[in-house]
Amino acid sequence: MGHIGSFATNLHEGSRSEYLANFFFAAFGTAVAIPHQEDSGLDLICTIAEKKGRRSWPKYSYAVQVKSNYKPWVFDSEESVNWFLKYPSPLFLCIVDKSNEKLVVFLTTGRFWAWLSGEKVEKLEYIFDKSVTEPVKGIKDDVMLGSKPILDFKISDMLNRAAVANAKAVIEAWIQVKNHNIESVKRRVWSIRMPSGYQTNVVPSLSSYSSKTRKKVDVDELNNLLIDNLASVKYLALQLHRNNRKYESYAAAIFIRSLFPDSYPTVEMLQLHEVLTEINMKLKIPRPTKPADNVEYYFKGVDTMMEVMKNQFQS
């Protein structure tokens, strides 16, 4: 008990770094520190806020991992790697470089390229390499190189409104890029994009992108992709029809029916009855006299059009 009244110096150094980072990111909106006993790998949960009159409204959310040195960020298990690669919000890495009196913010965009590859990664080291001028594109030998920082911010500029406003604009632009790729991850759309190049402390251009798409997914993944997106296509078909874009709605109905001619639940397909009925009317298909034939009637028009298309392309 001889240490009562003292604290661990090295641990306190890390806390001081978090205090500085918290103050910095709070200038953009809100920044909430994760209590140490709840720390699962991240230090700050933040928002970018938009000022309207005397109030500010959260616009984007993101997370920050804070470090007090440039040592690699190590993920020593497959579960930890998967957590990093699939974390569901924009994620930044902030180095509080107290010896040089600055905060340096890095991207973690390499996680999207690694996710796209589909390769199994059991351990990972995120290594800082300021010489890399493009957003990182994957993992090699269990190493992900961190490209040059997006922000290199002097601590003395924390009260400089122009400098803070520029830093906020840089972070916000990169959040938009990250959100697009995160949405692709969630929707199983194996395609991501990144700005072609960028400069530290400069808002990246969002008009020029480099993109990458997985060449081919396996059968199970393809089926999952179809099922995950069918609700959106069905809703699109209905809204196109109700906005008098009839031909597009017919095409969407044919698309759904062609992909799921047997296994797609009939009751779900019948939710498109207004579109299916109109197709039948256009093709002058008579209504059935027996109620039991109604289901077959609803599909008669789209099935007829599909048969015509098959015959046309096969000839």
C-alpha positions as CSV (number, residue, x, y, z in Angstrom):
1,M,0.0,0.0,0.0
2,G,3.1,2.3,-0.2
3,H,1.9,3.9,-3.4
4,I,-1.2,5.6,-2.1
5,G,-1.3,9.2,-3.2
6,S,0.7,8.5,-6.4
7,F,-0.2,7.6,-10.0
8,A,1.4,5.6,-12.9
9,T,3.3,8.2,-15.0
10,N,3.2,6.4,-18.3
11,L,-0.6,5.7,-18.0
12,H,-1.1,9.4,-17.2
13,E,0.7,10.4,-20.3
14,G,-1.8,8.5,-22.4
15,S,-4.7,10.2,-20.6
16,R,-3.2,13.6,-21.3
17,S,-3.1,12.7,-25.0
18,E,-6.8,11.8,-24.9
19,Y,-7.6,15.1,-23.1
20,L,-5.9,17.1,-25.9
21,A,-7.6,15.0,-28.7
22,N,-11.0,15.4,-26.9
23,F,-10.6,19.2,-26.9
24,F,-9.6,19.2,-30.5
25,F,-12.4,17.0,-31.9
26,A,-15.0,18.7,-29.7
27,A,-14.4,21.9,-31.7
28,F,-16.2,20.2,-34.7
29,G,-19.3,19.1,-32.8
30,T,-19.2,16.7,-29.8
31,A,-16.6,14.4,-28.5
32,V,-17.3,11.9,-25.8
33,A,-14.4,10.0,-24.1
34,I,-15.0,6.3,-23.6
35,P,-14.4,5.5,-19.9
36,H,-11.2,3.4,-19.5
37,Q,-13.1,0.6,-17.9
38,E,-15.4,0.4,-21.0
39,D,-12.5,0.8,-23.5
40,S,-12.8,-1.8,-26.2
41,G,-10.3,-0.3,-28.6
42,L,-11.6,3.3,-29.3
43,D,-11.1,6.4,-27.2
44,L,-13.6,9.0,-28.6
45,I,-17.1,8.9,-30.1
46,C,-17.7,12.1,-32.0
47,T,-20.0,14.1,-34.2
48,I,-19.6,16.8,-36.8
49,A,-22.2,19.4,-36.1
50,E,-23.8,22.0,-38.3
51,K,-24.6,25.4,-36.8
52,K,-28.0,26.9,-37.5
53,G,-28.7,30.1,-35.7
54,R,-27.9,29.7,-32.0
55,R,-28.1,25.9,-32.1
56,S,-25.8,23.2,-33.5
57,W,-27.2,20.0,-35.0
58,P,-25.2,16.7,-35.3
59,K,-24.7,15.8,-38.9
60,Y,-22.2,12.9,-39.0
61,S,-20.9,10.5,-36.4
62,Y,-17.4,9.0,-36.3
63,A,-14.9,7.4,-33.9
64,V,-11.3,8.1,-33.0
65,Q,-8.5,6.0,-31.6
66,V,-5.9,8.2,-29.8
67,K,-2.2,7.3,-29.4
68,S,0.7,9.2,-27.9
69,N,3.3,7.7,-30.2
70,Y,3.9,6.3,-33.7
71,K,4.2,2.6,-32.6
72,P,2.1,0.2,-34.7
73,W,-1.5,-0.3,-33.9
74,V,-1.6,-4.1,-33.3
75,F,-4.6,-6.4,-33.8
76,D,-3.5,-9.8,-32.5
77,S,-6.4,-12.0,-33.2
78,E,-8.8,-12.8,-36.1
79,E,-11.7,-11.4,-34.1
80,S,-9.9,-8.1,-33.5
81,V,-9.0,-7.8,-37.2
82,N,-12.6,-8.4,-38.2
83,W,-13.8,-5.8,-35.7
84,F,-11.4,-3.3,-37.2
85,L,-12.2,-4.1,-40.9
86,K,-16.0,-4.1,-40.3
87,Y,-16.4,-1.3,-37.8
88,P,-19.7,0.3,-38.7
89,S,-18.7,4.0,-38.5
90,P,-16.0,6.2,-39.9
91,L,-12.8,5.6,-37.9
92,F,-9.8,7.9,-37.6
93,L,-6.4,7.4,-35.8
94,C,-5.0,10.5,-34.0
95,I,-1.4,10.7,-32.8
96,V,-0.9,13.4,-30.1
97,D,2.7,14.2,-30.8
98,K,3.5,16.2,-27.7
99,S,7.3,16.5,-28.4
100,N,6.4,18.4,-31.6
101,E,3.3,20.1,-30.2
102,K,0.9,18.8,-32.8
103,L,-2.0,16.4,-33.5
104,V,-1.7,14.2,-36.5
105,V,-4.8,12.4,-37.9
106,F,-4.5,9.4,-40.1
107,L,-7.0,7.5,-42.3
108,T,-7.9,3.9,-41.8
109,T,-9.2,3.4,-45.4
110,G,-7.0,0.4,-45.9
111,R,-9.6,-1.6,-44.0
112,F,-12.1,-1.2,-46.9
113,W,-9.6,-2.6,-49.5
114,A,-8.9,-5.5,-47.1
115,W,-12.6,-6.2,-46.7
116,L,-13.0,-6.1,-50.5
117,S,-10.3,-8.8,-51.0
118,G,-12.2,-11.3,-48.9
119,E,-9.0,-12.7,-47.6
120,K,-8.8,-14.2,-44.1
121,V,-6.5,-12.1,-41.9
122,E,-5.7,-13.5,-38.5
123,K,-3.5,-10.7,-37.2
124,L,-2.6,-7.2,-38.4
125,E,-0.3,-4.3,-37.7
126,Y,-1.2,-0.8,-38.8
127,I,2.2,0.9,-39.5
128,F,2.6,4.6,-40.1
129,D,4.3,5.5,-43.3
130,K,4.1,9.2,-44.3
131,S,5.7,8.6,-47.6
132,V,2.6,6.9,-48.9
133,T,0.7,9.5,-50.9
134,E,-2.4,7.5,-51.9
135,P,-5.1,6.0,-49.6
136,V,-3.9,2.5,-48.6
137,K,-5.1,-0.4,-50.8
138,G,-5.0,-3.5,-48.7
139,I,-2.8,-5.7,-46.4
140,K,0.5,-7.4,-47.2
141,D,2.2,-9.9,-44.9
142,D,-0.2,-9.0,-42.1
143,V,0.8,-5.3,-42.4
144,M,-1.3,-2.3,-43.3
145,L,0.6,0.8,-44.1
146,G,-0.9,4.0,-42.9
147,S,-0.7,6.6,-45.7
148,K,0.3,10.2,-45.0
149,P,-1.9,12.1,-42.5
150,I,-5.0,14.0,-43.6
151,L,-4.3,16.5,-40.8
152,D,-1.1,17.8,-39.2
153,F,-2.4,20.3,-36.7
154,K,-0.4,22.5,-34.4
155,I,-1.6,22.5,-30.8
156,S,-1.1,26.2,-30.7
157,D,-3.7,26.6,-33.5
158,M,-6.5,25.1,-31.4
159,L,-7.9,28.6,-30.7
160,N,-7.4,29.7,-34.3
161,R,-10.9,29.7,-35.8
162,A,-9.7,29.5,-39.5
163,A,-7.4,26.6,-38.8
164,V,-10.1,24.7,-36.8
165,A,-12.7,25.4,-39.6
166,N,-10.3,24.0,-42.2
167,A,-9.6,20.9,-40.1
168,K,-13.4,20.3,-39.6
169,A,-13.9,20.6,-43.4
170,V,-11.2,18.0,-44.0
171,I,-12.6,15.6,-41.5
172,E,-16.2,16.1,-42.8
173,A,-15.1,15.4,-46.4
174,W,-13.4,12.1,-45.5
175,I,-16.4,11.1,-43.4
176,Q,-18.5,11.3,-46.6
177,V,-16.1,9.0,-48.4
178,K,-16.0,6.6,-45.5
179,N,-19.8,6.5,-45.2
180,H,-20.2,5.6,-48.8
181,N,-17.8,2.6,-48.4
182,I,-19.4,1.6,-45.1
183,E,-22.8,1.5,-46.7
184,S,-21.3,-0.8,-49.4
185,V,-20.1,-3.1,-46.7
186,K,-23.6,-3.2,-45.1
187,R,-25.3,-3.8,-48.4
188,R,-22.9,-6.5,-49.5
189,V,-22.0,-4.4,-52.6
190,W,-18.4,-5.5,-53.1
191,S,-17.3,-2.1,-54.5
192,I,-15.5,0.8,-52.9
193,R,-14.1,4.1,-54.0
194,M,-11.5,6.6,-52.8
195,P,-10.4,10.1,-53.9
196,S,-7.6,9.6,-56.4
197,G,-5.1,11.6,-54.3
198,Y,-5.0,14.1,-51.4
199,Q,-2.8,16.6,-49.5
200,T,-2.4,16.9,-45.8
201,N,-4.5,19.7,-44.3
202,V,-6.4,20.1,-47.6
203,V,-10.0,19.2,-48.2
204,P,-9.9,16.2,-50.7
205,S,-11.6,16.6,-54.1
206,L,-14.7,14.4,-54.3
207,S,-15.0,14.7,-58.0
208,S,-12.2,12.3,-59.0
209,Y,-12.2,8.7,-57.6
210,S,-10.3,5.5,-57.9
211,S,-12.6,2.5,-57.4
212,K,-12.3,-1.2,-57.1
213,T,-14.9,-4.0,-57.4
214,R,-14.5,-7.7,-56.5
215,K,-14.3,-9.5,-59.8
216,K,-16.6,-12.4,-58.8
217,V,-18.4,-13.5,-55.7
218,D,-19.3,-17.1,-54.9
219,V,-22.8,-18.5,-55.4
220,D,-23.8,-18.2,-51.7
221,E,-22.7,-14.6,-51.6
222,L,-24.5,-13.9,-54.8
223,N,-27.8,-15.3,-53.4
224,N,-27.4,-13.3,-50.2
225,L,-26.8,-10.2,-52.3
226,L,-30.0,-10.8,-54.3
227,I,-32.1,-11.4,-51.2
228,D,-30.7,-8.4,-49.3
229,N,-31.6,-6.0,-52.2
230,L,-34.9,-7.4,-53.3
231,A,-37.0,-5.3,-50.9
232,S,-35.3,-2.2,-52.4
233,V,-36.1,-3.2,-56.0
234,K,-39.7,-4.1,-55.1
235,Y,-40.1,-0.7,-53.4
236,L,-38.5,1.0,-56.4
237,A,-41.0,-0.8,-58.8
238,L,-44.0,0.5,-56.8
239,Q,-42.7,4.0,-56.5
240,L,-41.8,4.2,-60.2
241,H,-45.3,3.1,-61.0
242,R,-46.9,5.6,-58.7
243,N,-44.9,8.4,-60.2
244,N,-46.1,7.5,-63.7
245,R,-42.8,5.9,-64.8
246,K,-44.6,2.9,-66.0
247,Y,-42.1,1.2,-68.3
248,E,-39.4,1.4,-65.6
249,S,-41.8,-0.2,-63.1
250,Y,-42.5,-3.0,-65.6
251,A,-38.8,-3.7,-66.0
252,A,-38.3,-3.8,-62.3
253,A,-41.2,-6.4,-61.9
254,I,-39.7,-8.5,-64.7
255,F,-36.3,-8.3,-63.0
256,I,-37.6,-9.6,-59.7
257,R,-39.7,-12.4,-61.3
258,S,-36.7,-13.5,-63.5
259,L,-34.4,-13.8,-60.6
260,F,-36.9,-15.7,-58.4
261,P,-39.2,-17.6,-60.7
262,D,-39.9,-20.3,-58.2
263,S,-38.3,-19.7,-54.8
264,Y,-39.3,-16.1,-54.3
265,P,-42.3,-16.0,-51.9
266,T,-45.5,-15.5,-53.9
267,V,-47.1,-13.4,-51.2
268,E,-44.2,-10.9,-51.5
269,M,-44.4,-10.8,-55.3
270,L,-48.1,-10.1,-55.0
271,Q,-47.4,-6.9,-53.2
272,L,-46.6,-5.7,-56.8
273,H,-50.2,-6.5,-57.8
274,E,-50.9,-3.0,-59.2
275,V,-47.9,-3.3,-61.5
276,L,-48.5,-6.9,-62.5
277,T,-52.2,-6.2,-63.2
278,E,-51.4,-3.2,-65.4
279,I,-48.9,-5.3,-67.4
280,N,-51.7,-7.9,-67.9
281,M,-54.1,-5.2,-69.1
282,K,-51.5,-3.9,-71.6
283,L,-51.0,-7.4,-73.0
284,K,-54.9,-7.9,-73.0
285,I,-54.7,-11.0,-70.8
286,P,-58.2,-11.8,-69.7
287,R,-59.0,-12.1,-66.0
288,P,-59.6,-15.6,-64.7
289,T,-63.2,-16.7,-63.9
290,K,-62.1,-18.8,-61.0
291,P,-60.5,-17.2,-57.8
292,A,-58.1,-20.1,-57.6
293,D,-56.5,-19.0,-60.8
294,N,-55.7,-15.4,-59.6
295,V,-52.1,-16.1,-58.6
296,E,-51.3,-17.6,-62.1
297,Y,-53.0,-14.6,-63.6
298,Y,-50.9,-12.0,-61.8
299,F,-47.7,-13.6,-63.2
300,K,-49.0,-14.2,-66.7
301,G,-48.0,-10.9,-68.1
302,V,-44.4,-10.8,-66.7
303,D,-44.0,-14.5,-67.6
304,T,-45.1,-13.8,-71.2
305,M,-42.7,-10.9,-71.5
306,M,-39.8,-13.0,-70.1
307,E,-40.6,-15.8,-72.6
308,V,-40.5,-13.3,-75.5
309,M,-37.2,-11.9,-74.3
310,K,-35.7,-15.4,-74.0
311,N,-36.8,-16.4,-77.5
312,Q,-35.5,-13.1,-78.9
313,F,-32.0,-13.5,-77.4
314,Q,-31.8,-17.2,-78.2
315,S,-32.6,-16.8,-81.8
